[in-house]
Amino acid sequence: MTILIAYDGSDDAKAAIAFAGTLFQGQSAVVLTVWERLALTTARASAGLIMALDNSAAEDEAVGKAMTELAKAGADLAAQAGLDATPRCEPDSVAVWATIVDVANELDATLIVTGSRGMGGIKSLLLGSTSDRVLHHARRPVLVVPGAESAP
């Protein structure tokens, strides 16, 4: 069994890791952080989708390094929760949700675990929730875990 956990550092993503650890002690997990390259962000901005940012290859490299560290931090949390976790960081090619689904397919993941809300903010209001899109496009089980504020 391989569990793919989507991780963006948000409280809901941390709650998803903790819950997965409770349910799947000792199982193999890949903690995936997906990030947008600044060049893609600028291209989308030119289409009027989001605010433009000045960018460079060095900035993309710095963001990639920070996101790799974030994936490692998520894997550390997953290990503390009792999972046999490895980090993975991927730039998105089309959308964050699509990259999550693609990596799950590549790994033949038994389950995708995600928080109900991430760091999307205004972008998620405009483009839709990443967890919602993963849920509706993945061809495998998806566990969407609400954060502590969302739980009953």
VOLUMMI-987329 format. One record per residue (C-alpha): residue in one letter; y, x, z; residue number from 1; chain. Coordinates in Angstrom, 2 decimals. Layout:
# residues N
residuo  v  u  w  num  cadena
A  Y  X  Z  NUM  A
...
This chain:
# residues 152
residuo  v  u  w  num  cadena
M  0.00  0.00  0.00  1  A
T  3.45  1.28  -0.93  2  A
I  6.54  -0.50  0.33  3  A
L  9.86  0.01  -1.43  4  A
I  12.83  -0.42  0.90  5  A
A  16.28  -0.74  -0.64  6  A
Y  18.78  1.10  1.57  7  A
D  22.57  1.29  1.33  8  A
G  23.41  2.15  4.93  9  A
S  24.55  -1.37  5.81  10  A
D  23.55  -3.08  9.05  11  A
D  21.35  -5.49  7.08  12  A
A  19.56  -2.58  5.40  13  A
K  18.94  -1.03  8.82  14  A
A  17.59  -4.37  10.07  15  A
A  15.28  -4.51  7.04  16  A
I  13.89  -1.06  7.87  17  A
A  13.33  -1.99  11.52  18  A
F  11.57  -5.24  10.58  19  A
A  9.39  -3.51  7.98  20  A
G  8.42  -0.94  10.60  21  A
T  7.38  -3.71  12.97  22  A
L  5.22  -5.42  10.35  23  A
F  3.77  -2.43  8.52  24  A
Q  3.27  0.36  11.09  25  A
G  1.88  3.52  9.49  26  A
Q  2.18  2.28  5.90  27  A
S  3.68  4.35  3.11  28  A
A  7.30  3.50  2.32  29  A
V  9.82  4.78  -0.20  30  A
V  13.40  4.34  0.98  31  A
L  15.53  3.93  -2.14  32  A
T  19.29  4.35  -2.36  33  A
V  20.81  3.35  -5.69  34  A
W  24.31  4.42  -6.64  35  A
E  26.71  3.86  -9.50  36  A
R  27.94  6.89  -11.40  37  A
L  31.71  6.94  -11.53  38  A
A  31.60  7.15  -15.32  39  A
L  29.72  3.84  -15.42  40  A
T  32.18  2.36  -12.97  41  A
T  35.06  3.37  -15.23  42  A
A  33.31  1.98  -18.30  43  A
R  32.83  -1.33  -16.52  44  A
A  36.47  -1.24  -15.45  45  A
S  37.55  -0.85  -19.06  46  A
A  35.72  -4.11  -19.73  47  A
G  37.75  -5.70  -16.93  48  A
L  34.84  -5.98  -14.49  49  A
I  36.19  -3.82  -11.65  50  A
M  39.09  -1.57  -10.73  51  A
A  39.20  1.74  -12.62  52  A
L  38.84  5.04  -10.80  53  A
D  39.82  8.51  -11.99  54  A
N  36.61  10.52  -12.07  55  A
S  34.94  13.74  -13.07  56  A
A  31.49  15.28  -13.23  57  A
A  32.23  17.02  -9.92  58  A
E  33.01  13.68  -8.29  59  A
D  29.76  12.20  -9.65  60  A
E  27.89  15.20  -8.26  61  A
A  29.54  14.78  -4.85  62  A
V  28.72  11.07  -4.76  63  A
G  25.13  11.80  -5.82  64  A
K  24.77  14.34  -3.03  65  A
A  26.17  11.89  -0.46  66  A
M  23.80  9.16  -1.67  67  A
T  20.84  11.56  -1.46  68  A
E  21.80  12.22  2.16  69  A
L  22.05  8.47  2.75  70  A
A  18.51  8.00  1.37  71  A
K  17.28  10.75  3.72  72  A
A  18.97  9.04  6.67  73  A
G  17.25  5.78  5.70  74  A
A  13.88  7.52  5.47  75  A
D  14.48  9.03  8.93  76  A
L  15.15  5.53  10.30  77  A
A  11.99  4.26  8.62  78  A
A  9.95  7.11  10.13  79  A
Q  11.38  6.27  13.56  80  A
A  10.33  2.66  12.94  81  A
G  6.74  3.81  12.37  82  A
L  6.54  4.04  8.59  83  A
D  5.31  7.02  6.56  84  A
A  8.62  7.25  4.72  85  A
T  10.01  9.34  1.89  86  A
P  13.56  9.15  0.54  87  A
R  14.50  8.52  -3.06  88  A
C  17.92  8.34  -4.66  89  A
E  18.58  7.01  -8.16  90  A
P  21.72  6.38  -10.17  91  A
D  21.72  2.89  -11.63  92  A
S  21.40  2.48  -15.36  93  A
V  22.50  -1.15  -15.69  94  A
A  22.80  -2.68  -12.21  95  A
V  21.65  -1.79  -8.71  96  A
W  19.20  -4.71  -8.59  97  A
A  17.66  -3.69  -11.93  98  A
T  17.14  -0.13  -10.73  99  A
I  15.41  -1.42  -7.58  100  A
V  13.09  -3.57  -9.70  101  A
D  12.43  -0.70  -12.14  102  A
V  11.55  1.75  -9.34  103  A
A  9.26  -0.86  -7.74  104  A
N  7.48  -1.22  -11.07  105  A
E  7.22  2.55  -11.51  106  A
L  5.71  2.93  -8.03  107  A
D  3.61  -0.22  -8.39  108  A
A  5.03  -1.15  -4.99  109  A
T  3.10  -3.76  -3.06  110  A
L  6.31  -5.13  -1.59  111  A
I  10.08  -4.74  -1.95  112  A
V  12.06  -4.99  1.30  113  A
T  15.83  -5.50  1.29  114  A
G  18.54  -6.69  3.61  115  A
S  20.17  -10.01  2.82  116  A
R  23.61  -8.46  2.47  117  A
G  24.66  -4.93  1.67  118  A
M  27.86  -3.05  1.15  119  A
G  28.74  -5.03  -1.98  120  A
G  31.78  -6.92  -0.68  121  A
I  33.99  -8.37  -3.39  122  A
K  31.74  -6.98  -6.11  123  A
S  28.78  -9.03  -4.84  124  A
L  30.95  -12.16  -4.85  125  A
L  31.78  -11.56  -8.52  126  A
L  28.42  -10.35  -9.76  127  A
G  25.95  -11.97  -7.34  128  A
S  23.94  -10.65  -4.43  129  A
T  21.67  -7.68  -5.08  130  A
S  18.94  -9.15  -2.87  131  A
D  19.15  -12.47  -4.71  132  A
R  18.79  -10.77  -8.07  133  A
V  15.89  -8.61  -6.88  134  A
L  14.18  -11.72  -5.52  135  A
H  14.54  -13.57  -8.82  136  A
H  13.68  -10.70  -11.19  137  A
A  10.92  -8.77  -9.41  138  A
R  7.39  -9.62  -10.42  139  A
R  6.05  -8.73  -6.98  140  A
P  6.60  -9.95  -3.41  141  A
V  10.09  -9.43  -1.99  142  A
L  10.97  -9.62  1.70  143  A
V  14.67  -10.33  2.31  144  A
V  15.58  -9.59  5.93  145  A
P  18.75  -11.06  7.43  146  A
G  20.90  -8.85  9.61  147  A
A  21.32  -9.48  13.31  148  A
E  24.45  -11.57  12.68  149  A
S  22.57  -13.80  10.20  150  A
A  19.43  -14.30  12.28  151  A
P  19.02  -17.62  14.16  152  A
